[in-house]
Amino acid sequence: MSIINHKECPLCGSNNIAELFSFRDKTVTDNNFPIWSCNKCLFAFTQDVEDEDNCGKYYKSEEYISHSNTNQGLKNKLYHFARSIMLNRKYRFVHKANNNVKGSVLDYGCGTGFFPAKMNQKGWQAKGIEQDADARTFAKNNLKVDAYDKDYLDNINQSEFDVVTMWHVMEHIYNPDIFLKKINAILKKGGKFIVAVPNFESYDAKIYKEFWAAIDAPRHIWHFTTDTAKAMIEREGFRLEQTDFLPFDSFYISLLSEQLKTGKTNWFKGLSNGFKGYLKSRKDHKNGSSIVLTFSKI
């Protein structure tokens, strides 16, 4: 087992890095994880996480709901309600990015397979990659999705896909430079790479700071802004074409953050902060709790 502790910025290499605060993981470990930032490029990252071979235990909880299909509890009900609506929005993101032409899409980190299932339903050829074996089994057996483990990425032909999507997955990737080279290789020339990540400079992130639920350390090891995500991805052969935001996330994350901060659900304050964040996001996507970045392969 190895604990990862960065001595320099993982993005720009500067040694001018410092701790911002600690985040208390109340989902699985009940431990504090330090969140550091680079004073040069402003990239933020989690320190003192276990390496990729040993991080699986961070996800072993029904509280970690991206791979859960239970509807028990407030968080799960809200998550699944928002998911049902956002699947159509995500479809429109992809279809528009591909010039409104049906094609092939790989959803990396597909979880239980609802998004590739939606794309198949819309006439696309969709596949998924998912590390969690139980989630893959659900996708295959219940949604008839071709879902593979992460080793499948190394066996895909070059220039095979029109689009690759990652919905809240990039923040989990341990070796992003190597990973992004592989994504670039499997995309057709001019193919689209659509990435959604929690936005560390969002309106709600600034309000809640160390209680901002979307930090989600130690599962999230990187904490992106539009500029830092752009810098990381563009240096691997992509060009940013469009930014957008996921409208429900400001409400959902604000509610979770209130609960994390106070230990109880404060509907009025959570929804109020979420609504303010939503309005600000409509004017400037950089205020969005989650940002969606569409890149084109150069």
N, C-alpha and C positions, 0 to 999 in steps of 0.2 A: 504494500500500500504506500502511496506517495501523496503528500499534500502539496498542492500547487500554490506557490507564493511568488508573485511577480516582482522583480527588482527594477523593472523598467516598463514603460507603457507598451502593452501588447500591440498597439496600433501604430504608433509613430516612433517607438524606441527611446523616447526621452526618459531620463531618470528623475525628472522633476515630477514625481508622483506623491500623493499624500492621501491619508484616510479622510473620507467625508463623514462617515458615521457607521454604526453597526446595525444590521437588520436581524431581527429575531425571527427565526423560522418556527412558526407555530403549527405548521402543516405536518411535519414529519419528525425532525430532529430535536426541536426545542432548544437549539443552540443559536448563538449569535455569530453572524458572519460579517466581517468588515468589508465595506464598500469603499473602494479607492477610486481616485480620478487623476487624470493627467492634467497638469497645469498648463501644458503646451497645446494639446489638441482637444482637451476636454472629454476624452473617452473615459468611460467609467466601467469598472469591472469588479467582480467578487474575488476576494482573496481567501486563501486557506480552505479551498475545496479539495475533496479527494479526486484523484485522477479518473480518467474515463473508464478504466477497467473496474473501478470500485464505486462508481456513482449511482449504480442501480438502486441502492437502498433509499436514495433520496426521493424516489418516485413511488415507493410502496405504501400507499395510503389511499383509501377511498376519498380523502379530502383533496387529493390531487385529481381534479375533475376532468382534465382534458382527455383522459383515457377512461373515464368512468361513464357508465350509462345509467347510474342510479338517479332517480328524481327526488331522493330524500333530502330534505333540508333546503334552506333559503338559497344558498349559493348554487346548488345543483339545479334547482328550479329556474333560477334566473339564467344560468349558463345555457341550459337546454332550450329555453324560450328564445334567447338571443340567437343561438345557433341556427334554429329553424328559419329565422328570418335572414340571417347573414349568409346562409348558403346561396341564396339567390343573388345577393349583392356580390359575393365572390365570383359566382358564375359570370356576372356582367363584367366584372373587372377583367377576367381572363378572355372572354369572348371579344370584348372591345380591343384589348391589347393585341389580339391576333387578327385585327382588321375585320371583325365580325365573321370570321371564317372558322368552321369547325376543324379541329386538328387533333393532335396528340398532346397529352399533358401528363406530367409526372408530379404527384403531390408528395413531397418529401416530409415525413413526419405526419402521416395521414391519420394517426390515431385509430379510431374504430371505423374509419373509412367513409364517413358521411359525405365529405366533399368530392372525392373521386366518384362515388355513387351518383351524386347529383350531376357531375359532368357526363358520365355515361348516359344518364337519363336524358340529357340534352343533346345526345348524338355525338359526343366527343369520344375519343379513345383514351381512357384514363387508367393509369396504374398508380399504385402507392407504395411508398417505402415506410416501414414502421419498425422501430427497434423492439417494442414491447410485444412479446409473443401472444399474450392474451388478446391484445387489441387487434393484432393481425388475424387471429382466428375468428374474432367477431366479424371483422370486415369481410372475410372470405365466406363464412357460413351464413351470415345474416343479410349481407348486402351484395354478395356475389362480386366483390371487388378483388382484382388481382393485386394482392398486397404481399410484399417481400421484405426480408430483413435487410439491414443496411449494407450487407456485403453485395447485394444485387447492384448497387451503384457502380461497382468496379467491373461489372460484366455487361453493362449497357453499351451498345454500339455508339460510336461517335456520330454526332449530328442526328440523333434519333428522334428527339422531341421538339415540338414547336414551342412549348411552354413548360417551365418548371415553376411550381409554387411552393412556398414555405410560409405557412400561417402560424406565427408564433413558435418558430423552431430555431431560427438563426441564433437566438440568445442562448441556446443550449449547446451549440456546436463547439467542441473542444479545440479543433485545429482548423479554424475558418479559412486560412489561406489555401491549404491543401484541398479542403472541401470545395471551395469556390472554383478551383481549377478543374475539378471533376465535373461540376455543374456546367461550366463553360463548354467543356468537351462534348457533352451529350446533347447540347442544344444545336439546332440548325443555325446556319448563318442568319443573323437578324432575329433569332429566336428571343423570346421574352422570359425574363426571370422576375417573378413577382414575390416580394418579400413583405410580410407584415411583422412588425416588432413593437413591443412596448416602448413608449417614447419618454425617455428620461428627462426631457425638457418640457414635458406637457404641463398644462395648467394644474392638473391634479397632483402631478409629481412634485411640483413646487410647493403646493399646500401641505401635503402629507409627509414629505421628506422621508425619514427613516421608517415611517409607517405606511408608505405607499405600497399597496399590496402587489403591484406588478413588478416590484424588485424580485420577489419570489426566490431569493437566495436560499439554499445553494443550487437550486435547479437552474436558475438563470445565472450564467457566469459572465455575460456581457450585458451592458446597459446602454442602449443606443440612443442617439439623437438622429435627426435627418442627416446632419453633416457627417457624423462619425460612421453611420451605416454607408453613406455614399462613398466616403473615403476608403473604407475597407473593401467594398464590393467593386468599385470602379478600377482599382489597381489590378484586378484579376481579369480584365478584358471585357468590362461592361460599361455601359453609359446610361446614366439616369435619365429617363424620359418623362416621368410623371410622378407626382406625389398625391396621396389622398389620405383619408382617415377612416377608421371604423367607428361609426356614430354611437353604437350602444356601449362601447367600452368605457367611455367617460362616466356613465351612470354606474355600470357594474363595478368598475375598479374603485370608484369613490365610496360605494356602499361597503365593499370589502375592506377598504382602508379605514373607514370609520370603525368597523368592527375590530380591526387589528389594533387601532389606536386606543379605543375605549373599552374593548371587551364586550360590547353589545351593539346591536343593530340600531343605528339612528337613521331612520328612513328620511326624515325631513332634511337633515344636514347633508347626508350622503347624496340624495337626489338633487338637492339644491346645488351642491358643488359640481355634481355631474352635469346638470343643465347649464351652468355657467361655462364649464369646460366645452360642452357641445357647441354653444353659441360662439365661443372664441375659436373653436376648430373650424367652423364654417368660414370664418374670415381669414384664418391662417392655419394651415394644416399642422404647423409646428406646435400648436397648442393641443393637438389631439392626443388622447390617452394611448392610442395605438395608431401608428402610421403605416401606410401601405406604399411601398416604393416599387415602381415598375422600371426595370432595366432592360436594355436591349444588348444582345451579344454583338460586340464589335467585329 
